[in-house]
């Protein structure tokens, strides 16, 4: 059974970066749900997005994500951008039929999300710019070690660019077309195994 893919947006809301990735995934034959945790609000600057994020709180975002899973059945791949990646980790641990996790510009050690270990048999792919200003190297390394220790496959992809949300063409100071296309290729490789194309 081909899994559904849930995409969680960054603190800026659903922007073109999330939309473009979802479209690429749909072309591979997946049902993709980009869940709007902000109820239509979209921001152009991190300060405004972070203000709403702090107003909602982590538990508020988790509650919104849980609502989006009500009535859902079958395997799911969770994915997310930035803080949406942290949410994807949380939901991976909560949803028993999770089969994969895609993290874009995000990686938190499992204890940061209230867990003791990463679940077995849930492969992970992590993507980061090498000069991402929000990147916490210690967190990234620890998370990768924890996934590997669980026995789950984990791959880390690094891109030579400075932007945080570098797949979003509507953020000219961050967007990098070459890096975005490279990221899409890696995601396709990850997803092909679930679609039975390899």
N, C-alpha and C positions, 0 to 999 in steps of 0.2 A: 504493500500500500504506500503510495507516494505521500510523504509528509506535507502538511501545510507549513508555511513559513510566516512567522510573526515578526514584524519589524517595529522597533521602538525608536522614536526620533530623539534628537539631541535637545538641549535646553532651548534651542531656537524654534522648536516646533517642526512640523512637517514641511521641509523645504525640498528643493529640486534634487538634492543629493539622495534623499530617501526615495523620492519618486523614481529617479533614474535607476537606482539599484533594484527596486521592486519590478520595474518594467523588464529589466534584464532577466530577473528570476522567472517572471511569468513566461518569457520566451523560451525558457528551458522546460516549461510544462508544469510549473508549480502553481498552486493556489497561494497567493501572497496577500496578507492582511497588514496594512500599515496602520497601526492603531493610533488614533489621535488622542493623546493624553491631555492635550491642552484645549480641547473643544473648539478648534478653529483658530486659536491664537498663534501667530507666527511673528518672530522677532528677527531684526537685522543685526542686533548687537547682543553680546553675551551678558552685559549688565542687566538688561531688561529681562532676558530669558531666565537668568539666575534668580532674579527677584520673584518671578512666578514660581519657579522650582522650589525656592525656599518657603514661599507662601503655602504651597501644596504639601510640602514635606515628603520625605521618602515613603512614609506609610500611605500617604494620599496617592502617590503615583502607583504604588503596589496595588492599592485597592482598585484603581482605575484599570490596571492591567488584568487583575483577577476578573473584573466584570467582562472584559473582552474575551475571556476564556469560558464564560458560562455556556454550558451546553455543547462545548467542543469535545469531539471524540477523535481518537486516532493519533498517530504520531505527529509530532511538531518539532520544527527547528526554530529556535529563538535567535533573533539577531537584534543588534542595536548599535546606535551611534552615540559615542561619548557617554553621557549619563544614562542614555537609553541602553548602552551596552551593559552597564552595571545592573540595570533592570532586567536585561536578558539573562544575566547570570542568576539573579534571584528567581526568576520564573522557571529557569532550567531546573533549579533545585526543588521547586514546588510542584511541578507538573510531572507526574510519573511516567508519561509516555514521551518525554523529550528524547529525541534521537540525535540532536546536533545543536551546536551553538556557534554563531558567527559574531565576533566582536570587532567593531570598527572604532579605533581610537579609544579603546577602553580595555581595562583588565584590573580587576580588584582581587586581592587574596580572599579566599573563601571565608576566613574569619571576619572579614570586614562586612560580610553580608549574613552573618549569623550561622555559618555552617562549619562543620568539622572537617569535611573533605569533599572533593569533587566526586560526582557519581561515576560509577564504572560504565564503560561502553557508551559514553556520550562524547564523541569527538568534538574538538574545538579548533577554530581557525581565528587567529588574532592578527589585526592589521594596524600598523602605526607608521606615521611619518618619522623619519630619524630626527627631525628637528621640531617635532610637535611641542609647542610651549606648555601643554598640559600633561605631558607624559611624565609619569612617576616611575623611574627605572626600577626601583626596588620592588614596587608593586607588580610590575610586569613580570620581572624575573621570578618572583615568588609564585605568582599565579601559574606561570608556565610549569614550574617545578611541581606544583600541587596537582595539576591535571595529569602530568606525566606519571606521578606517583600513584594515581588512581588506576593506571593501566589504560586510560583513554588516549587515543591518538590526539596529538596537539601539534599544530604548525604555526609558526610565527613569520609574518611577512612584513618587511620594512621597506619604506619607500623614500627615495632621496628628494625630499621636499620639506618645506617649512610649515605648511598649513596644517591646522587641526582637522577641519572638515574639508579635506582636499578634494573630495569627489563632488562638491557642490559648485556648479558653474555660476551660480548667482552670488557667490562670495569671491570676488575677483582677487582679493588679497590672500586667499587661501587655496583657491582652485589650482589643480595641476592636472591637465588633461592626460598626460602620459602616465602619471601615477594612478589616475582613476582607471584607465583602461587596463593597466597591469593588475590592479585590485580586482576588477571584474573577471579577468582571466583566472585568477586564483580562486575566486568564489565559484566560478563555473566548474573548475576541477573538483572542488569540495562537494558541490551539489550533484555532479554527474553520478556519483556512486549511489546516491539515494534515489535518483531517477532511473537507475538501471542502465545507464548509458555507457558504462565502462566495462 
